[in-house]
Amino acid sequence: MMIEKILSRQKPGGYWYEPENFYVYTKYKGTVWTVILLAELRASGEDKRIRDACEFLLTWSQHRESGGFAFRGNPENDGEADRIIPCLTGNMVFSLIRLGMLEDPQVQKGFDWITRYQSFDDGECRAPRGFPYHSEHCWGRHTCMNGVVTTLRVLAEIPAHRRSPQVRQTIIQAVEFILIHRFFQRSHDPSQVADPYWLKLGWPHMANIDILEMLAIL
């Protein structure tokens, strides 16, 4: 019933609200967030409305050259390269897999982006430079935990026999990153909680993560 209620509000073209506001100005209500929720609810990818929503996001949000997903874009220039962020890329690829698009070539490019660009820096090295490391918040000297957890979340959705060596290596790096932080602590000072929000449990997770989600993925 909840899935049908959500789909009843979908606009022709596969989006919710305005097409250009798929992420930022309609946070938790726009197309990105709605598709994440539908994936969490395990909606059927056989439904044409679901397929339309997935195709909309591949057209508007994905930077097709690299495979990453941007929070701003349009069909003419596809996802804007300097707006790609790791947590969105992870959430989108995860959702597309859950909605039956594992074999889609553009989803496969999403795997390539994750295994090529996701970093696991713990404040001990110089921040990465160049594409796609434009955001100090997402990357910087210490990689954002949201990006790491969504990376592990999406790669865990790939059937074990389908995981490439690059995927398996990225899984190991993501697991180690979570474990050196003991899930919610600062790696260099375990007496400190890294982010109190990680101890606040909730669902759906959308852009947020919590310790229960980390445990479930592991």
Secondary structure, DSSP 4 states (H G I P E B T S, - for coil): -HHHHHHTTPPTTS-SS-TT-SSSTTTTTSHHHHHHHHHHTT--TTSHHHHHHHHHHHHHTB-TTT--BBSSEETTTEE-GGGB-HHHHHHHHHHHHHTT-TT-HHHHHHHHHHHHH----BSSSPPP-STT---TTTTSSB--HHHHHHHHHHHHTS-GGG--HHHHHHHHHHHHHHHHTTTTEETTEEEEES-GGGGS--SS-TT---HHHHHHH-
